[in-house]
């Protein structure tokens, strides 16, 4: 019997029992759709977590700070080693470290543009070293080594300018299309040494620096959205001036700003870029062993990934139960088919059909049931996935506000079906059909030809 004859005969046998075939295929459809849909929700959750981690900051960068190290077990804290040039060299000598970027924060700086002001975190960086992080820029460029009193603004600062003379002067500009300050055209200054005269009700500053804004970062990264990056040489200059002003105020018993960093530290923080995410834990632990205080998204990444893996296993298990029920249905259908076709099987043996041909016929029929059910199940899963994604984007009560509440990013689909899952599901459903039909096929080959022919 040729392969073509085998296929045509198998399809003919399935077609003669249309209702039973349809119901069996339906079981595979439901099982396949269940497992794909449930797994797609797990992939959607992973995509949401990946987007969340991106917003938390680079996953391959460790931030070393000079704050005391807190031990949750003993509920005690110890001083971290100061962040000096020696610390930079130490980090550069650790295996799997790609780059070490020191940062210097400037405190007590008022950013002014006309009648508007802005409080921002001013960070001094080495332009050449920070470029290794490949910072994203929405317009302009990042700092370079020839820049003097230049700055790159975080994308979130456009909405935090305020007018101190307004009654509600901390009201933010939430309208993304309405920017009260044009970074490319308006005059922007750094003002330090703030003083307020109650008699004239005027605020004055001891020193003003005119800024050249060379670029702006895109919004969406909370770590950089509200920062202003300046060359580290400019930051050192500002800190010296602020210290000089604070020392004078302290001597005059006037108000002054106390520095927030470890006094022995040259830098406020040091960024350590790791060559591969898989080496993050090793580098992080090494820095901690040396007595420094590392901070990273490592714990958050581990927790989220563990949660996703657990959820995917649970969802996959639920879908697998449906597919198991479908496999039982296939086996049941094929066994019933044998009892109905005993005489037919006997005749095939008498006219010379081999045992292997009979086995192949039953296995092919079972494989077709799995194949058809898998293909239709894939189509159904795409429809269900589209409905879920559409429902999750609708505001208001109901499914979007209950089942999908807490999803962090509407731009990422809740249900994601990768192409490899489609291929795997189709192959898996076909294999399930073959496995389910193996016992009935084996049973059919053991029937006695003479007894089969005598069967009424």
C-alpha positions in Angstrom: 0.0 0.0 0.0 1.5 3.3 -1.1 1.7 6.3 1.2 -0.9 8.2 -0.9 -3.3 5.3 -0.7 -2.8 5.2 3.0 -3.5 8.9 3.4 -6.6 8.8 1.2 -8.0 5.7 2.9 -7.4 7.3 6.4 -9.2 10.5 5.3 -12.1 8.5 3.9 -12.5 6.5 7.1 -12.6 9.7 9.1 -15.1 11.3 6.7 -17.5 8.3 7.0 -17.7 9.0 10.7 -18.1 12.7 10.5 -19.9 13.4 13.8 -17.5 11.2 15.9 -14.5 12.7 14.1 -15.8 16.2 14.6 -16.4 15.7 18.4 -12.9 14.1 18.8 -11.2 16.9 16.8 -13.2 19.4 18.9 -11.6 18.0 22.1 -8.1 18.5 20.6 -9.1 22.0 19.5 -10.1 23.0 23.0 -7.1 21.4 24.5 -4.7 23.0 22.1 -6.3 26.4 22.4 -6.3 26.1 26.2 -2.6 25.4 26.4 -1.6 28.1 23.9 -3.8 30.7 25.5 -2.7 30.0 29.0 1.0 30.0 28.0 0.4 33.3 26.0 -0.7 35.0 29.2 2.5 33.9 30.8 4.5 35.3 27.9 2.5 38.6 28.1 3.3 38.8 31.8 7.0 38.3 31.1 6.9 41.1 28.5 5.3 43.4 31.1 7.9 42.5 33.6 10.7 43.1 31.0 9.2 46.6 30.3 8.9 47.3 34.0 12.6 46.4 34.5 13.6 48.6 31.6 11.8 51.5 33.4 13.6 50.7 36.6 16.9 51.2 34.8 19.6 49.1 33.1 19.7 45.5 34.2 23.4 45.2 33.7 24.5 48.2 35.8 25.2 48.2 39.5 25.1 51.5 41.4 27.5 51.7 44.3 26.5 54.4 46.9 28.2 55.7 50.0 25.3 55.3 52.3 25.6 52.9 55.3 24.9 49.2 54.6 21.8 48.0 56.4 21.6 44.4 57.4 17.9 43.2 57.6 18.8 40.1 59.6 20.5 41.9 62.4 18.6 45.2 61.9 21.9 47.1 62.1 23.9 49.2 59.8 27.6 49.7 59.1 29.4 52.4 57.2 30.3 51.6 53.6 33.8 52.3 52.3 34.1 55.8 50.8 33.9 56.2 47.0 37.3 57.4 46.0 39.7 57.0 43.0 40.9 53.9 44.8 37.3 52.5 44.7 37.2 53.2 41.0 40.4 51.3 40.4 39.2 48.4 42.6 36.0 48.0 40.7 37.9 48.1 37.4 40.0 45.2 38.6 36.9 42.9 39.3 36.4 40.2 36.7 33.5 40.7 34.2 33.3 44.5 34.8 33.1 46.3 31.5 33.1 49.9 32.7 33.3 52.0 35.8 31.6 55.4 35.8 31.9 57.7 38.8 29.1 60.2 39.4 29.2 63.4 41.5 25.9 64.9 42.7 25.5 68.6 43.2 23.1 69.6 45.9 21.3 72.9 46.6 21.1 74.1 42.9 18.1 76.0 41.6 17.5 75.7 37.9 16.0 79.0 36.6 14.5 80.0 33.2 12.8 83.5 33.3 9.9 83.4 35.7 10.1 79.6 36.0 12.2 77.4 38.3 12.9 73.7 38.6 14.4 71.5 41.3 16.3 68.7 39.7 19.0 66.2 40.6 22.2 67.5 39.1 24.7 64.8 38.3 28.3 65.3 37.2 29.7 62.5 34.9 32.7 61.8 32.9 31.3 62.2 29.3 33.7 59.6 27.8 33.0 57.0 30.4 29.2 57.6 30.6 29.0 57.2 26.8 29.7 53.5 27.4 26.2 53.2 28.8 24.9 54.4 25.4 22.5 57.0 26.8 19.4 57.6 24.7 18.8 61.2 23.4 15.5 62.5 22.1 17.2 65.6 20.5 20.7 67.0 20.4 23.5 65.0 21.8 25.1 63.8 25.0 28.0 65.6 26.7 31.5 65.4 25.3 34.9 66.1 26.8 35.2 69.6 25.4 31.9 70.8 27.0 32.2 73.4 29.8 29.1 74.7 31.5 26.8 72.4 29.4 24.0 70.1 30.4 21.7 67.4 29.2 18.2 67.5 30.7 16.1 64.5 31.7 12.8 64.1 29.6 10.6 64.3 32.7 11.8 67.8 33.7 9.8 69.5 30.9 6.6 69.0 33.1 8.1 70.1 36.4 8.8 73.8 35.8 6.8 76.0 38.1 6.3 79.7 38.8 7.1 80.5 42.4 5.0 83.7 42.2 1.8 81.8 41.5 -0.4 80.9 44.5 -0.3 77.2 43.5 3.3 77.5 42.3 4.0 73.7 42.4 1.3 73.0 39.8 3.0 70.8 37.2 2.6 71.2 33.4 1.0 67.8 32.6 0.2 68.8 29.0 2.9 67.1 27.0 2.3 69.5 24.1 2.6 72.6 26.2 6.2 73.3 27.4 6.6 76.4 29.3 10.4 76.4 28.8 12.2 75.7 25.5 15.5 74.1 26.3 16.9 75.0 22.9 16.0 78.7 22.9 15.4 80.0 26.4 18.1 81.2 28.8 18.6 78.7 31.6 20.8 79.1 34.6 22.1 77.3 37.6 21.7 79.5 40.7 23.4 78.7 44.1 23.6 80.4 47.4 19.9 81.2 47.8 18.9 84.0 50.2 15.5 85.5 51.0 15.0 89.1 52.1 11.7 89.3 54.1 11.7 93.1 53.8 11.8 93.2 50.0 10.3 89.7 49.7 12.9 88.9 47.0 15.1 85.9 46.5 18.7 86.4 45.6 21.6 84.0 44.7 25.3 84.4 45.4 26.3 82.9 42.0 24.7 82.3 38.7 26.0 80.0 35.9 24.5 80.2 32.4 23.9 76.8 30.9 24.3 75.5 27.4 21.7 72.7 27.0 23.1 70.3 24.4 20.4 67.6 24.5 17.5 66.0 26.3 16.8 62.3 27.2 13.5 60.7 26.2 10.9 60.3 28.9 10.0 56.9 30.4 13.1 56.1 32.5 12.4 57.3 36.1 16.1 57.1 36.9 17.1 59.7 34.4 13.8 61.6 33.8 14.4 64.1 36.6 18.2 64.4 36.3 20.4 67.0 34.7 23.8 65.7 33.5 26.8 68.0 33.5 30.5 67.4 33.0 32.1 66.2 36.2 34.6 69.1 36.1 31.7 71.5 36.2 30.1 69.6 39.1 33.4 69.8 41.1 33.4 73.6 40.4 29.8 74.0 41.6 30.4 71.9 44.7 33.4 74.0 45.7 31.4 77.2 45.3 28.5 75.7 47.3 30.9 74.6 50.1 32.5 78.1 50.2 29.0 79.6 50.5 27.9 77.1 53.2 31.1 77.7 55.2 30.4 81.4 55.1 26.8 80.9 56.2 27.9 78.5 59.0 30.4 81.1 60.3 27.6 83.7 60.2 25.2 81.3 62.0 23.0 81.5 59.0 21.1 78.6 57.3 23.2 76.3 55.3 22.8 72.9 53.5 24.5 69.9 55.1 26.1 67.6 52.6 24.3 64.2 52.3 27.2 62.1 51.1 29.9 60.3 53.1 32.4 63.1 53.8 35.3 60.8 52.9 33.8 60.1 49.5 35.0 61.9 46.4 32.0 60.7 44.4 28.3 60.4 45.4 27.9 57.1 43.5 29.8 54.9 41.0 28.1 53.0 38.2 29.6 49.5 37.5 28.6 48.1 34.1 28.8 44.3 33.9 29.8 42.6 30.6 26.8 40.2 30.8 23.6 40.0 32.8 24.5 36.5 34.0 27.5 37.8 35.8 25.5 40.4 37.7 25.2 38.4 40.9 28.9 37.5 41.0 30.0 41.1 40.6 27.4 42.4 43.0 28.5 40.0 45.7 32.2 40.8 45.1 31.6 44.5 45.6 29.7 43.8 48.8 32.5 41.6 50.1 34.9 44.5 49.6 32.9 46.6 52.0 31.0 48.8 49.5 27.2 49.3 49.2 26.0 48.1 45.8 22.4 48.7 44.6 20.9 47.1 41.5 17.8 45.7 40.0 19.1 42.2 40.6 16.7 41.3 43.5 13.7 42.7 41.6 14.8 40.9 38.4 15.2 37.6 40.3 11.8 38.0 42.1 9.9 38.9 38.9 11.5 36.2 36.8 10.8 33.6 39.5 7.1 34.8 39.7 6.8 34.5 35.9 8.3 31.0 35.7 6.0 29.8 38.5 2.9 31.4 36.8 3.9 29.9 33.4 4.2 26.4 35.0 0.7 26.8 36.5 -0.9 28.0 33.3 0.9 25.4 31.3 -0.4 22.7 33.6 -4.0 23.9 33.3 -3.7 23.7 29.5 -2.0 20.3 29.6 -4.9 18.9 31.5 -7.3 19.9 28.7 -5.0 18.3 26.2 -4.8 15.1 28.2 -8.6 14.9 28.2 -8.4 15.3 24.4 -5.9 12.5 24.1 -8.2 10.2 26.0 -10.9 11.2 23.5 -8.7 10.2 20.6 -7.9 6.9 22.1 -11.6 6.2 22.8 -12.6 7.1 19.2 -9.9 4.8 17.7 -10.9 1.9 20.0 -14.6 2.3 19.0 -13.5 2.5 15.4 -11.8 -0.9 15.7 -14.9 -2.6 17.1 -17.0 -1.2 14.2 -14.5 -2.2 11.6 -13.5 -5.6 12.7 -14.8 -7.3 9.5 -13.1 -4.6 7.4 -9.8 -5.3 9.1 -10.2 -9.1 8.6 -10.9 -8.6 4.8 -7.8 -6.4 4.5 -5.7 -9.1 6.1 -7.1 -11.8 3.8 -6.5 -9.9 0.6 -2.9 -9.4 1.6 -2.7 -6.2 3.6 0.4 -6.3 5.9 0.2 -5.8 9.6 2.3 -2.7 9.3 -0.1 -1.2 6.7 -3.0 -1.7 9.1 -1.1 -0.2 12.0 0.0 2.8 9.8 -3.6 3.4 8.7 -4.9 3.6 12.3 -1.9 5.8 13.4 -2.4 8.0 10.3 -6.1 8.5 11.2 -5.1 9.4 14.8 -2.4 11.7 13.6 -4.9 13.5 11.3 -7.2 14.0 14.2 -4.4 15.6 16.2 -3.2 17.7 13.3 -6.6 19.0 12.4 -7.5 19.7 16.0 -4.1 21.4 16.6 -4.5 23.6 13.5 -8.0 24.7 14.4 -6.9 25.1 18.1 -4.2 27.5 17.0 -6.7 29.5 15.0 -9.0 29.6 18.0 -6.2 30.7 20.4 -5.4 33.6 18.1 -9.0 34.7 18.3 -9.1 34.4 22.1 -5.8 36.2 22.4 -7.1 39.1 20.2 -10.2 39.4 22.3 -8.2 39.4 25.6 -5.8 42.1 24.3 -8.7 44.2 23.0 -10.6 43.9 26.3 -7.6 44.9 28.3 -7.3 48.2 26.5 -10.9 49.3 27.2 -11.2 51.6 30.2 -14.0 51.3 32.7 -15.6 48.5 34.6 -15.8 44.9 33.7 -13.1 42.5 32.4 -10.5 45.2 31.8 -10.7 46.6 35.3 -10.9 43.3 37.1 -8.9 40.5 35.5 -6.4 42.8 33.9 -6.1 45.3 36.7 -2.5 46.0 37.6 -0.9 45.5 34.2 1.7 48.1 34.0 1.9 49.0 30.4 -0.9 49.2 27.9 1.6 49.2 25.0 2.6 45.6 25.8 0.1 42.9 24.9 -1.3 40.8 27.7 -1.5 37.7 25.5 1.5 37.0 23.3 1.8 34.0 21.1 5.3 33.5 19.7 5.7 31.7 16.4 7.7 28.9 17.9 4.8 28.1 20.2 2.5 27.8 17.2 4.8 25.2 15.6 5.4 23.4 18.9 1.7 23.2 19.5 0.9 21.8 16.1 3.7 19.1 16.4 2.7 18.3 19.9 -1.0 17.9 19.0 0.0 15.6 16.2 2.3 13.5 18.4 -0.5 13.3 21.0 -2.8 11.9 18.3 -0.2 9.3 17.3 0.5 8.3 20.9 -3.2 8.1 21.6 -3.8 5.9 18.5 -0.9 3.5 19.1 -2.8 1.1 21.4 -5.9 0.9 19.2 -3.6 0.4 16.1 -1.7 -2.4 17.9 -5.0 -4.0 18.9 -6.2 -3.9 15.3 -3.1 -5.8 14.1 -3.7 -8.7 16.5 -7.2 -9.5 15.3 -7.5 -13.0 13.7 -8.5 -12.6 10.0 -11.0 -15.6 10.1 -12.7 -14.5 13.3 -12.9 -10.9 11.9 -14.6 -12.1 8.7 -17.2 -14.1 10.6 -18.1 -11.1 12.7 -21.5 -9.8 11.8 
